[in-house]
Amino acid sequence: MRRDDLERLQEPYTAQNTERPSFAAAIGVATPNVAALAEEILNDLDPERLGIGWWAPYPGTSRRILISDQLYLCATNVATNIIEAKLHLLEALDAGDRQEARVRGAVRLSRAGVSFALPESTCPADDLPELLRTMHIVGMARALASTLDCIGAVIIGVLALPTPILKSDLMKARNTLERLGASAAPLQADARTRITEAVAAAGPLGWETWVDHYRNMLVHRGRRLHTATLITKEVFIHTPQGDIVVPQNIVPLLPNAPAKSEVQAFRDGGSEHFLLTENGWSTLQGALGSTLFAADRAAAILRDVWIARRNEPQLLTQPAGQWPDVPGTASSFQGYEPDSIPFGPTQLTVNPAFVKRLQAAALDDASRPAWSGFD
């Protein structure tokens, strides 16, 4: 991490009013509305009626437990992912600075003219800056898209949409809302309009699709060429030999249509750009800001819906289709050295929220056997 960023994080927390110190606020990615919505959901987990108590008797006890807990986890992990995105950006910027320092003498002016020669790598450490820069850009893209995935799941849960919540994303949530059309309940229709407006206000047209496609290209498919350009800095360096070193900024350029394969991008390159014509750091900073804005604005909208539903539970019924597979898929994987670490705890130290989740899921020792009889 760059020295300025690290020094900022080393400043002591200062409590403001009665609020707890926030790491997210310290790095500029606080999401107060997300936190408020997550707290509302946590407070409504009911150890007596199980899951979100005021949903009862819908959508059946086992599904109410599973959907409720997933909803809470996704609400809390919106903030987790946005923090990780910012940390990846800070680390990518640091790696970029170190890469620039390594190639500082690549461009020179001499009597013979302009020369360009990247330094030879003499050890693996010489290759680290470029690899780390790429790795953290990939990590940031993953975290931003995961933020949108989580807010999509929260939309599905809070608006009682008839689609599975476990494997969800923002696009699926919005498409489900659109498919409801005129059959949408007033709460759903109003939220659909307000969320659409929030996403549109968060950034340039198509920003959320670009974030999702860029993650998918990096994570699920063969990665396209990582492209960068050199931009000359204003200060030149004169060497004792009479040459002039021309320092360069290494500026990443990101794909404008990451859903395309590399061949498709180059095929179409004659008629359209296949790269965004802006500094890639600006693209990433902008995507972070757009994701942060949209997620927190959506959370504020969804909190209004949540409170309205709690006050009048008959407004929306939680659909069973949000959790089709109650038993879940068993895993045959037992690790690479099974039983090499003895683990049989009789006591755990956990956050109080985790205790409430276990109680609302009937997972304390006394309640666990009841699962066999849940509907």
ROLUM-452450 format. One record per residue (C-alpha): residue number from 1; residue in one letter; chain; x, y, z. Coordinates in steps of 0.05 Angstrom, whole numbers, plus 5000, padded with zeros to 4 digits. Layout:
<recs>
{num->NUM residuo->A cadena->A c1->X c2->Y c3->Z} $
...
</recs>
This chain:
<recs>
{num->1 residuo->M cadena->A c1->5000 c2->5000 c3->5000} $
{num->2 residuo->R cadena->A c1->5025 c2->5070 c3->4985} $
{num->3 residuo->R cadena->A c1->5056 c2->5108 c3->5043} $
{num->4 residuo->D cadena->A c1->5003 c2->5163 c3->5043} $
{num->5 residuo->D cadena->A c1->4947 c2->5112 c3->5045} $
{num->6 residuo->L cadena->A c1->4980 c2->5072 c3->5100} $
{num->7 residuo->E cadena->A c1->4994 c2->5133 c3->5142} $
{num->8 residuo->R cadena->A c1->4921 c2->5153 c3->5137} $
{num->9 residuo->L cadena->A c1->4900 c2->5085 c3->5163} $
{num->10 residuo->Q cadena->A c1->4949 c2->5091 c3->5221} $
{num->11 residuo->E cadena->A c1->4912 c2->5151 c3->5248} $
{num->12 residuo->P cadena->A c1->4874 c2->5133 c3->5312} $
{num->13 residuo->Y cadena->A c1->4799 c2->5121 c3->5309} $
{num->14 residuo->T cadena->A c1->4760 c2->5180 c3->5335} $
{num->15 residuo->A cadena->A c1->4690 c2->5166 c3->5361} $
{num->16 residuo->Q cadena->A c1->4639 c2->5215 c3->5333} $
{num->17 residuo->N cadena->A c1->4577 c2->5223 c3->5376} $
{num->18 residuo->T cadena->A c1->4555 c2->5153 c3->5396} $
{num->19 residuo->E cadena->A c1->4575 c2->5119 c3->5332} $
{num->20 residuo->R cadena->A c1->4627 c2->5063 c3->5333} $
{num->21 residuo->P cadena->A c1->4691 c2->5075 c3->5294} $
{num->22 residuo->S cadena->A c1->4684 c2->5051 c3->5223} $
{num->23 residuo->F cadena->A c1->4740 c2->5022 c3->5179} $
{num->24 residuo->A cadena->A c1->4696 c2->5033 c3->5119} $
{num->25 residuo->A cadena->A c1->4689 c2->5107 c3->5135} $
{num->26 residuo->A cadena->A c1->4765 c2->5112 c3->5145} $
{num->27 residuo->I cadena->A c1->4777 c2->5089 c3->5073} $
{num->28 residuo->G cadena->A c1->4718 c2->5128 c3->5044} $
{num->29 residuo->V cadena->A c1->4668 c2->5073 c3->5030} $
{num->30 residuo->A cadena->A c1->4618 c2->5079 c3->5087} $
{num->31 residuo->T cadena->A c1->4548 c2->5053 c3->5071} $
{num->32 residuo->P cadena->A c1->4504 c2->5078 c3->5128} $
{num->33 residuo->N cadena->A c1->4438 c2->5058 c3->5094} $
{num->34 residuo->V cadena->A c1->4464 c2->4987 c3->5082} $
{num->35 residuo->A cadena->A c1->4483 c2->4982 c3->5156} $
{num->36 residuo->A cadena->A c1->4415 c2->5008 c3->5177} $
{num->37 residuo->L cadena->A c1->4378 c2->4958 c3->5133} $
{num->38 residuo->A cadena->A c1->4421 c2->4900 c3->5158} $
{num->39 residuo->E cadena->A c1->4406 c2->4920 c3->5230} $
{num->40 residuo->E cadena->A c1->4331 c2->4921 c3->5215} $
{num->41 residuo->I cadena->A c1->4335 c2->4851 c3->5187} $
{num->42 residuo->L cadena->A c1->4377 c2->4825 c3->5245} $
{num->43 residuo->N cadena->A c1->4329 c2->4855 c3->5296} $
{num->44 residuo->D cadena->A c1->4271 c2->4818 c3->5262} $
{num->45 residuo->L cadena->A c1->4302 c2->4749 c3->5267} $
{num->46 residuo->D cadena->A c1->4256 c2->4714 c3->5315} $
{num->47 residuo->P cadena->A c1->4279 c2->4655 c3->5359} $
{num->48 residuo->E cadena->A c1->4206 c2->4638 c3->5374} $
{num->49 residuo->R cadena->A c1->4173 c2->4639 c3->5305} $
{num->50 residuo->L cadena->A c1->4241 c2->4627 c3->5271} $
{num->51 residuo->G cadena->A c1->4271 c2->4667 c3->5214} $
{num->52 residuo->I cadena->A c1->4237 c2->4734 c3->5202} $
{num->53 residuo->G cadena->A c1->4180 c2->4723 c3->5250} $
{num->54 residuo->W cadena->A c1->4129 c2->4768 c3->5217} $
{num->55 residuo->W cadena->A c1->4134 c2->4728 c3->5152} $
{num->56 residuo->A cadena->A c1->4101 c2->4669 c3->5187} $
{num->57 residuo->P cadena->A c1->4069 c2->4624 c3->5167} $
{num->58 residuo->Y cadena->A c1->4101 c2->4637 c3->5099} $
{num->59 residuo->P cadena->A c1->4138 c2->4609 c3->5062} $
{num->60 residuo->G cadena->A c1->4142 c2->4549 c3->5109} $
{num->61 residuo->T cadena->A c1->4187 c2->4543 c3->5169} $
{num->62 residuo->S cadena->A c1->4249 c2->4513 c3->5137} $
{num->63 residuo->R cadena->A c1->4247 c2->4562 c3->5078} $
{num->64 residuo->R cadena->A c1->4233 c2->4620 c3->5124} $
{num->65 residuo->I cadena->A c1->4296 c2->4604 c3->5163} $
{num->66 residuo->L cadena->A c1->4340 c2->4594 c3->5102} $
{num->67 residuo->I cadena->A c1->4316 c2->4655 c3->5064} $
{num->68 residuo->S cadena->A c1->4319 c2->4700 c3->5125} $
{num->69 residuo->D cadena->A c1->4390 c2->4682 c3->5143} $
{num->70 residuo->Q cadena->A c1->4414 c2->4689 c3->5070} $
{num->71 residuo->L cadena->A c1->4380 c2->4756 c3->5066} $
{num->72 residuo->Y cadena->A c1->4417 c2->4780 c3->5128} $
{num->73 residuo->L cadena->A c1->4484 c2->4753 c3->5105} $
{num->74 residuo->C cadena->A c1->4477 c2->4787 c3->5037} $
{num->75 residuo->A cadena->A c1->4458 c2->4853 c3->5070} $
{num->76 residuo->T cadena->A c1->4520 c2->4852 c3->5114} $
{num->77 residuo->N cadena->A c1->4566 c2->4830 c3->5058} $
{num->78 residuo->V cadena->A c1->4548 c2->4889 c3->5014} $
{num->79 residuo->A cadena->A c1->4594 c2->4929 c3->5060} $
{num->80 residuo->T cadena->A c1->4646 c2->4874 c3->5064} $
{num->81 residuo->N cadena->A c1->4653 c2->4871 c3->4988} $
{num->82 residuo->I cadena->A c1->4656 c2->4946 c3->4978} $
{num->83 residuo->I cadena->A c1->4712 c2->4950 c3->5031} $
{num->84 residuo->E cadena->A c1->4750 c2->4895 c3->4994} $
{num->85 residuo->A cadena->A c1->4741 c2->4932 c3->4928} $
{num->86 residuo->K cadena->A c1->4772 c2->4995 c3->4957} $
{num->87 residuo->L cadena->A c1->4830 c2->4956 c3->4989} $
{num->88 residuo->H cadena->A c1->4844 c2->4922 c3->4922} $
{num->89 residuo->L cadena->A c1->4845 c2->4990 c3->4889} $
{num->90 residuo->L cadena->A c1->4895 c2->5018 c3->4940} $
{num->91 residuo->E cadena->A c1->4940 c2->4958 c3->4931} $
{num->92 residuo->A cadena->A c1->4934 c2->4961 c3->4855} $
{num->93 residuo->L cadena->A c1->4954 c2->5034 c3->4855} $
{num->94 residuo->D cadena->A c1->5015 c2->5018 c3->4899} $
{num->95 residuo->A cadena->A c1->5036 c2->4962 c3->4852} $
{num->96 residuo->G cadena->A c1->5027 c2->5009 c3->4793} $
{num->97 residuo->D cadena->A c1->5073 c2->5060 c3->4826} $
{num->98 residuo->R cadena->A c1->5126 c2->5007 c3->4837} $
{num->99 residuo->Q cadena->A c1->5119 c2->4984 c3->4765} $
{num->100 residuo->E cadena->A c1->5130 c2->5055 c3->4741} $
{num->101 residuo->A cadena->A c1->5192 c2->5062 c3->4785} $
{num->102 residuo->R cadena->A c1->5220 c2->4998 c3->4754} $
{num->103 residuo->V cadena->A c1->5212 c2->5022 c3->4682} $
{num->104 residuo->R cadena->A c1->5232 c2->5094 c3->4697} $
{num->105 residuo->G cadena->A c1->5291 c2->5092 c3->4648} $
{num->106 residuo->A cadena->A c1->5255 c2->5056 c3->4592} $
{num->107 residuo->V cadena->A c1->5247 c2->5118 c3->4548} $
{num->108 residuo->R cadena->A c1->5310 c2->5159 c3->4534} $
{num->109 residuo->L cadena->A c1->5330 c2->5217 c3->4489} $
{num->110 residuo->S cadena->A c1->5401 c2->5219 c3->4463} $
{num->111 residuo->R cadena->A c1->5438 c2->5245 c3->4403} $
{num->112 residuo->A cadena->A c1->5419 c2->5180 c3->4368} $
{num->113 residuo->G cadena->A c1->5345 c2->5195 c3->4378} $
{num->114 residuo->V cadena->A c1->5290 c2->5165 c3->4421} $
{num->115 residuo->S cadena->A c1->5300 c2->5095 c3->4449} $
{num->116 residuo->F cadena->A c1->5253 c2->5049 c3->4486} $
{num->117 residuo->A cadena->A c1->5276 c2->4988 c3->4524} $
{num->118 residuo->L cadena->A c1->5242 c2->4955 c3->4583} $
{num->119 residuo->P cadena->A c1->5292 c2->4930 c3->4636} $
{num->120 residuo->E cadena->A c1->5306 c2->4856 c3->4637} $
{num->121 residuo->S cadena->A c1->5279 c2->4818 c3->4696} $
{num->122 residuo->T cadena->A c1->5337 c2->4791 c3->4737} $
{num->123 residuo->C cadena->A c1->5296 c2->4755 c3->4790} $
{num->124 residuo->P cadena->A c1->5223 c2->4737 c3->4803} $
{num->125 residuo->A cadena->A c1->5215 c2->4798 c3->4848} $
{num->126 residuo->D cadena->A c1->5225 c2->4843 c3->4787} $
{num->127 residuo->D cadena->A c1->5161 c2->4815 c3->4757} $
{num->128 residuo->L cadena->A c1->5119 c2->4824 c3->4820} $
{num->129 residuo->P cadena->A c1->5094 c2->4896 c3->4810} $
{num->130 residuo->E cadena->A c1->5060 c2->4881 c3->4743} $
{num->131 residuo->L cadena->A c1->5031 c2->4815 c3->4768} $
{num->132 residuo->L cadena->A c1->5006 c2->4846 c3->4833} $
{num->133 residuo->R cadena->A c1->4975 c2->4905 c3->4796} $
{num->134 residuo->T cadena->A c1->4936 c2->4858 c3->4751} $
{num->135 residuo->M cadena->A c1->4917 c2->4813 c3->4809} $
{num->136 residuo->H cadena->A c1->4888 c2->4870 c3->4849} $
{num->137 residuo->I cadena->A c1->4850 c2->4899 c3->4790} $
{num->138 residuo->V cadena->A c1->4819 c2->4830 c3->4781} $
{num->139 residuo->G cadena->A c1->4804 c2->4827 c3->4856} $
{num->140 residuo->M cadena->A c1->4772 c2->4895 c3->4853} $
{num->141 residuo->A cadena->A c1->4727 c2->4875 c3->4795} $
{num->142 residuo->R cadena->A c1->4706 c2->4812 c3->4832} $
{num->143 residuo->A cadena->A c1->4690 c2->4852 c3->4895} $
{num->144 residuo->L cadena->A c1->4650 c2->4905 c3->4859} $
{num->145 residuo->A cadena->A c1->4608 c2->4853 c3->4822} $
{num->146 residuo->S cadena->A c1->4599 c2->4814 c3->4887} $
{num->147 residuo->T cadena->A c1->4572 c2->4878 c3->4919} $
{num->148 residuo->L cadena->A c1->4520 c2->4882 c3->4863} $
{num->149 residuo->D cadena->A c1->4505 c2->4807 c3->4872} $
{num->150 residuo->C cadena->A c1->4491 c2->4818 c3->4945} $
{num->151 residuo->I cadena->A c1->4448 c2->4879 c3->4936} $
{num->152 residuo->G cadena->A c1->4410 c2->4839 c3->4883} $
{num->153 residuo->A cadena->A c1->4397 c2->4785 c3->4934} $
{num->154 residuo->V cadena->A c1->4372 c2->4837 c3->4984} $
{num->155 residuo->I cadena->A c1->4325 c2->4865 c3->4932} $
{num->156 residuo->I cadena->A c1->4297 c2->4795 c3->4920} $
{num->157 residuo->G cadena->A c1->4288 c2->4782 c3->4994} $
{num->158 residuo->V cadena->A c1->4260 c2->4849 c3->5016} $
{num->159 residuo->L cadena->A c1->4213 c2->4856 c3->4956} $
{num->160 residuo->A cadena->A c1->4190 c2->4783 c3->4962} $
{num->161 residuo->L cadena->A c1->4207 c2->4769 c3->4889} $
{num->162 residuo->P cadena->A c1->4190 c2->4700 c3->4860} $
{num->163 residuo->T cadena->A c1->4262 c2->4678 c3->4843} $
{num->164 residuo->P cadena->A c1->4316 c2->4641 c3->4882} $
{num->165 residuo->I cadena->A c1->4357 c2->4683 c3->4930} $
{num->166 residuo->L cadena->A c1->4418 c2->4638 c3->4939} $
{num->167 residuo->K cadena->A c1->4448 c2->4648 c3->4870} $
{num->168 residuo->S cadena->A c1->4426 c2->4718 c3->4852} $
{num->169 residuo->D cadena->A c1->4452 c2->4784 c3->4826} $
{num->170 residuo->L cadena->A c1->4428 c2->4854 c3->4811} $
{num->171 residuo->M cadena->A c1->4410 c2->4839 c3->4739} $
{num->172 residuo->K cadena->A c1->4368 c2->4778 c3->4759} $
{num->173 residuo->A cadena->A c1->4332 c2->4819 c3->4812} $
{num->174 residuo->R cadena->A c1->4317 c2->4876 c3->4765} $
{num->175 residuo->N cadena->A c1->4295 c2->4829 c3->4709} $
{num->176 residuo->T cadena->A c1->4247 c2->4794 c3->4757} $
{num->177 residuo->L cadena->A c1->4218 c2->4861 c3->4777} $
{num->178 residuo->E cadena->A c1->4208 c2->4880 c3->4704} $
{num->179 residuo->R cadena->A c1->4174 c2->4813 c3->4689} $
{num->180 residuo->L cadena->A c1->4123 c2->4827 c3->4743} $
{num->181 residuo->G cadena->A c1->4098 c2->4884 c3->4701} $
{num->182 residuo->A cadena->A c1->4029 c2->4907 c3->4720} $
{num->183 residuo->S cadena->A c1->4021 c2->4849 c3->4769} $
{num->184 residuo->A cadena->A c1->4073 c2->4880 c3->4815} $
{num->185 residuo->A cadena->A c1->4046 c2->4901 c3->4883} $
{num->186 residuo->P cadena->A c1->4048 c2->4976 c3->4896} $
{num->187 residuo->L cadena->A c1->4109 c2->4968 c3->4942} $
{num->188 residuo->Q cadena->A c1->4145 c2->4929 c3->4888} $
{num->189 residuo->A cadena->A c1->4127 c2->4977 c3->4832} $
{num->190 residuo->D cadena->A c1->4148 c2->5038 c3->4872} $
{num->191 residuo->A cadena->A c1->4214 c2->5005 c3->4892} $
{num->192 residuo->R cadena->A c1->4226 c2->4984 c3->4819} $
{num->193 residuo->T cadena->A c1->4221 c2->5056 c3->4796} $
{num->194 residuo->R cadena->A c1->4264 c2->5084 c3->4852} $
{num->195 residuo->I cadena->A c1->4318 c2->5031 c3->4845} $
{num->196 residuo->T cadena->A c1->4321 c2->5042 c3->4770} $
{num->197 residuo->E cadena->A c1->4330 c2->5116 c3->4782} $
{num->198 residuo->A cadena->A c1->4384 c2->5103 c3->4834} $
{num->199 residuo->V cadena->A c1->4424 c2->5058 c3->4786} $
{num->200 residuo->A cadena->A c1->4417 c2->5110 c3->4730} $
{num->201 residuo->A cadena->A c1->4440 c2->5166 c3->4776} $
{num->202 residuo->A cadena->A c1->4500 c2->5127 c3->4801} $
{num->203 residuo->G cadena->A c1->4541 c2->5132 c3->4737} $
{num->204 residuo->P cadena->A c1->4543 c2->5134 c3->4661} $
{num->205 residuo->L cadena->A c1->4495 c2->5091 c3->4620} $
{num->206 residuo->G cadena->A c1->4511 c2->5017 c3->4627} $
{num->207 residuo->W cadena->A c1->4561 c2->5022 c3->4684} $
{num->208 residuo->E cadena->A c1->4529 c2->4965 c3->4723} $
{num->209 residuo->T cadena->A c1->4528 c2->4918 c3->4663} $
{num->210 residuo->W cadena->A c1->4602 c2->4935 c3->4649} $
{num->211 residuo->V cadena->A c1->4621 c2->4918 c3->4721} $
{num->212 residuo->D cadena->A c1->4584 c2->4851 c3->4717} $
{num->213 residuo->H cadena->A c1->4613 c2->4833 c3->4648} $
{num->214 residuo->Y cadena->A c1->4683 c2->4853 c3->4668} $
{num->215 residuo->R cadena->A c1->4680 c2->4807 c3->4729} $
{num->216 residuo->N cadena->A c1->4652 c2->4751 c3->4687} $
{num->217 residuo->M cadena->A c1->4708 c2->4758 c3->4636} $
{num->218 residuo->L cadena->A c1->4762 c2->4757 c3->4689} $
{num->219 residuo->V cadena->A c1->4733 c2->4702 c3->4733} $
{num->220 residuo->H cadena->A c1->4694 c2->4656 c3->4686} $
{num->221 residuo->R cadena->A c1->4728 c2->4661 c3->4619} $
{num->222 residuo->G cadena->A c1->4796 c2->4667 c3->4586} $
{num->223 residuo->R cadena->A c1->4823 c2->4736 c3->4603} $
{num->224 residuo->R cadena->A c1->4832 c2->4785 c3->4548} $
{num->225 residuo->L cadena->A c1->4897 c2->4823 c3->4537} $
{num->226 residuo->H cadena->A c1->4915 c2->4870 c3->4594} $
{num->227 residuo->T cadena->A c1->4931 c2->4934 c3->4557} $
{num->228 residuo->A cadena->A c1->4967 c2->4996 c3->4582} $
{num->229 residuo->T cadena->A c1->4995 c2->5059 c3->4550} $
{num->230 residuo->L cadena->A c1->5053 c2->5104 c3->4571} $
{num->231 residuo->I cadena->A c1->5039 c2->5177 c3->4585} $
{num->232 residuo->T cadena->A c1->5100 c2->5222 c3->4590} $
{num->233 residuo->K cadena->A c1->5109 c2->5258 c3->4656} $
{num->234 residuo->E cadena->A c1->5126 c2->5332 c3->4656} $
{num->235 residuo->V cadena->A c1->5194 c2->5325 c3->4692} $
{num->236 residuo->F cadena->A c1->5254 c2->5298 c3->4653} $
{num->237 residuo->I cadena->A c1->5317 c2->5269 c3->4684} $
{num->238 residuo->H cadena->A c1->5386 c2->5286 c3->4657} $
{num->239 residuo->T cadena->A c1->5438 c2->5231 c3->4664} $
{num->240 residuo->P cadena->A c1->5514 c2->5242 c3->4672} $
{num->241 residuo->Q cadena->A c1->5522 c2->5211 c3->4603} $
{num->242 residuo->G cadena->A c1->5482 c2->5267 c3->4571} $
{num->243 residuo->D cadena->A c1->5420 c2->5226 c3->4559} $
{num->244 residuo->I cadena->A c1->5351 c2->5249 c3->4580} $
{num->245 residuo->V cadena->A c1->5307 c2->5199 c3->4616} $
{num->246 residuo->V cadena->A c1->5233 c2->5211 c3->4602} $
{num->247 residuo->P cadena->A c1->5193 c2->5183 c3->4661} $
{num->248 residuo->Q cadena->A c1->5127 c2->5152 c3->4642} $
{num->249 residuo->N cadena->A c1->5061 c2->5139 c3->4676} $
{num->250 residuo->I cadena->A c1->5036 c2->5069 c3->4661} $
{num->251 residuo->V cadena->A c1->4962 c2->5078 c3->4648} $
{num->252 residuo->P cadena->A c1->4918 c2->5016 c3->4644} $
{num->253 residuo->L cadena->A c1->4865 c2->5015 c3->4590} $
{num->254 residuo->L cadena->A c1->4804 c2->4971 c3->4604} $
{num->255 residuo->P cadena->A c1->4758 c2->4936 c3->4553} $
{num->256 residuo->N cadena->A c1->4695 c2->4974 c3->4534} $
{num->257 residuo->A cadena->A c1->4657 c2->4910 c3->4518} $
{num->258 residuo->P cadena->A c1->4684 c2->4855 c3->4564} $
{num->259 residuo->A cadena->A c1->4628 c2->4807 c3->4545} $
{num->260 residuo->K cadena->A c1->4663 c2->4798 c3->4478} $
{num->261 residuo->S cadena->A c1->4719 c2->4748 c3->4468} $
{num->262 residuo->E cadena->A c1->4788 c2->4774 c3->4447} $
{num->263 residuo->V cadena->A c1->4777 c2->4753 c3->4374} $
{num->264 residuo->Q cadena->A c1->4709 c2->4788 c3->4373} $
{num->265 residuo->A cadena->A c1->4740 c2->4851 c3->4402} $
{num->266 residuo->F cadena->A c1->4796 c2->4854 c3->4350} $
{num->267 residuo->R cadena->A c1->4748 c2->4834 c3->4294} $
{num->268 residuo->D cadena->A c1->4704 c2->4894 c3->4310} $
{num->269 residuo->G cadena->A c1->4763 c2->4940 c3->4325} $
{num->270 residuo->G cadena->A c1->4762 c2->4969 c3->4255} $
{num->271 residuo->S cadena->A c1->4695 c2->5001 c3->4265} $
{num->272 residuo->E cadena->A c1->4695 c2->5015 c3->4340} $
{num->273 residuo->H cadena->A c1->4742 c2->5022 c3->4398} $
{num->274 residuo->F cadena->A c1->4752 c2->4957 c3->4437} $
{num->275 residuo->L cadena->A c1->4782 c2->4995 c3->4496} $
{num->276 residuo->L cadena->A c1->4755 c2->5051 c3->4538} $
{num->277 residuo->T cadena->A c1->4789 c2->5116 c3->4518} $
{num->278 residuo->E cadena->A c1->4803 c2->5138 c3->4590} $
{num->279 residuo->N cadena->A c1->4852 c2->5124 c3->4644} $
{num->280 residuo->G cadena->A c1->4836 c2->5055 c3->4673} $
{num->281 residuo->W cadena->A c1->4847 c2->5081 c3->4743} $
{num->282 residuo->S cadena->A c1->4792 c2->5132 c3->4730} $
{num->283 residuo->T cadena->A c1->4747 c2->5075 c3->4705} $
{num->284 residuo->L cadena->A c1->4759 c2->5035 c3->4768} $
{num->285 residuo->Q cadena->A c1->4751 c2->5095 c3->4814} $
{num->286 residuo->G cadena->A c1->4686 c2->5112 c3->4778} $
{num->287 residuo->A cadena->A c1->4660 c2->5040 c3->4782} $
{num->288 residuo->L cadena->A c1->4674 c2->5040 c3->4857} $
{num->289 residuo->G cadena->A c1->4636 c2->5105 c3->4866} $
{num->290 residuo->S cadena->A c1->4578 c2->5082 c3->4824} $
{num->291 residuo->T cadena->A c1->4572 c2->5016 c3->4861} $
{num->292 residuo->L cadena->A c1->4577 c2->5050 c3->4929} $
{num->293 residuo->F cadena->A c1->4523 c2->5101 c3->4910} $
{num->294 residuo->A cadena->A c1->4475 c2->5051 c3->4880} $
{num->295 residuo->A cadena->A c1->4482 c2->5001 c3->4936} $
{num->296 residuo->D cadena->A c1->4471 c2->5051 c3->4991} $
{num->297 residuo->R cadena->A c1->4414 c2->5086 c3->4956} $
{num->298 residuo->A cadena->A c1->4380 c2->5020 c3->4941} $
{num->299 residuo->A cadena->A c1->4388 c2->5000 c3->5015} $
{num->300 residuo->A cadena->A c1->4352 c2->5064 c3->5036} $
{num->301 residuo->I cadena->A c1->4295 c2->5047 c3->4989} $
{num->302 residuo->L cadena->A c1->4291 c2->4975 c3->5013} $
{num->303 residuo->R cadena->A c1->4292 c2->4997 c3->5086} $
{num->304 residuo->D cadena->A c1->4228 c2->5037 c3->5073} $
{num->305 residuo->V cadena->A c1->4197 c2->4975 c3->5042} $
{num->306 residuo->W cadena->A c1->4220 c2->4931 c3->5100} $
{num->307 residuo->I cadena->A c1->4189 c2->4976 c3->5152} $
{num->308 residuo->A cadena->A c1->4124 c2->4981 c3->5113} $
{num->309 residuo->R cadena->A c1->4121 c2->4905 c3->5107} $
{num->310 residuo->R cadena->A c1->4135 c2->4895 c3->5181} $
{num->311 residuo->N cadena->A c1->4078 c2->4943 c3->5198} $
{num->312 residuo->E cadena->A c1->4031 c2->4908 c3->5150} $
{num->313 residuo->P cadena->A c1->4057 c2->4837 c3->5135} $
{num->314 residuo->Q cadena->A c1->3998 c2->4823 c3->5089} $
{num->315 residuo->L cadena->A c1->4025 c2->4873 c3->5037} $
{num->316 residuo->L cadena->A c1->4073 c2->4820 c3->5009} $
{num->317 residuo->T cadena->A c1->4079 c2->4745 c3->5020} $
{num->318 residuo->Q cadena->A c1->4148 c2->4714 c3->5020} $
{num->319 residuo->P cadena->A c1->4148 c2->4663 c3->4963} $
{num->320 residuo->A cadena->A c1->4172 c2->4592 c3->4973} $
{num->321 residuo->G cadena->A c1->4205 c2->4596 c3->4905} $
{num->322 residuo->Q cadena->A c1->4261 c2->4637 c3->4936} $
{num->323 residuo->W cadena->A c1->4290 c2->4572 c3->4963} $
{num->324 residuo->P cadena->A c1->4272 c2->4513 c3->4918} $
{num->325 residuo->D cadena->A c1->4322 c2->4462 c3->4946} $
{num->326 residuo->V cadena->A c1->4313 c2->4458 c3->5022} $
{num->327 residuo->P cadena->A c1->4359 c2->4398 c3->5035} $
{num->328 residuo->G cadena->A c1->4416 c2->4429 c3->4995} $
{num->329 residuo->T cadena->A c1->4472 c2->4393 c3->4958} $
{num->330 residuo->A cadena->A c1->4517 c2->4349 c3->4999} $
{num->331 residuo->S cadena->A c1->4593 c2->4352 c3->4988} $
{num->332 residuo->S cadena->A c1->4638 c2->4292 c3->4981} $
{num->333 residuo->F cadena->A c1->4701 c2->4333 c3->4991} $
{num->334 residuo->Q cadena->A c1->4737 c2->4317 c3->5056} $
{num->335 residuo->G cadena->A c1->4800 c2->4357 c3->5046} $
{num->336 residuo->Y cadena->A c1->4872 c2->4336 c3->5030} $
{num->337 residuo->E cadena->A c1->4892 c2->4314 c3->5100} $
{num->338 residuo->P cadena->A c1->4826 c2->4294 c3->5133} $
{num->339 residuo->D cadena->A c1->4827 c2->4289 c3->5209} $
{num->340 residuo->S cadena->A c1->4897 c2->4318 c3->5213} $
{num->341 residuo->I cadena->A c1->4871 c2->4375 c3->5257} $
{num->342 residuo->P cadena->A c1->4830 c2->4355 c3->5317} $
{num->343 residuo->F cadena->A c1->4767 c2->4397 c3->5321} $
{num->344 residuo->G cadena->A c1->4712 c2->4383 c3->5370} $
{num->345 residuo->P cadena->A c1->4694 c2->4449 c3->5404} $
{num->346 residuo->T cadena->A c1->4646 c2->4452 c3->5461} $
{num->347 residuo->Q cadena->A c1->4647 c2->4528 c3->5462} $
{num->348 residuo->L cadena->A c1->4655 c2->4584 c3->5411} $
{num->349 residuo->T cadena->A c1->4669 c2->4658 c3->5419} $
{num->350 residuo->V cadena->A c1->4627 c2->4693 c3->5366} $
{num->351 residuo->N cadena->A c1->4593 c2->4759 c3->5351} $
{num->352 residuo->P cadena->A c1->4525 c2->4767 c3->5386} $
{num->353 residuo->A cadena->A c1->4493 c2->4772 c3->5317} $
{num->354 residuo->F cadena->A c1->4516 c2->4701 c3->5302} $
{num->355 residuo->V cadena->A c1->4483 c2->4676 c3->5366} $
{num->356 residuo->K cadena->A c1->4417 c2->4708 c3->5346} $
{num->357 residuo->R cadena->A c1->4423 c2->4677 c3->5276} $
{num->358 residuo->L cadena->A c1->4432 c2->4608 c3->5306} $
{num->359 residuo->Q cadena->A c1->4373 c2->4617 c3->5353} $
{num->360 residuo->A cadena->A c1->4328 c2->4643 c3->5297} $
{num->361 residuo->A cadena->A c1->4350 c2->4583 c3->5254} $
{num->362 residuo->A cadena->A c1->4333 c2->4532 c3->5309} $
{num->363 residuo->L cadena->A c1->4406 c2->4510 c3->5311} $
{num->364 residuo->D cadena->A c1->4416 c2->4509 c3->5386} $
{num->365 residuo->D cadena->A c1->4422 c2->4439 c3->5415} $
{num->366 residuo->A cadena->A c1->4351 c2->4438 c3->5442} $
{num->367 residuo->S cadena->A c1->4318 c2->4461 c3->5378} $
{num->368 residuo->R cadena->A c1->4359 c2->4426 c3->5324} $
{num->369 residuo->P cadena->A c1->4318 c2->4361 c3->5324} $
{num->370 residuo->A cadena->A c1->4256 c2->4402 c3->5305} $
{num->371 residuo->W cadena->A c1->4284 c2->4410 c3->5234} $
{num->372 residuo->S cadena->A c1->4260 c2->4340 c3->5216} $
{num->373 residuo->G cadena->A c1->4188 c2->4363 c3->5225} $
{num->374 residuo->F cadena->A c1->4191 c2->4432 c3->5192} $
{num->375 residuo->D cadena->A c1->4148 c2->4445 c3->5131} $
</recs>
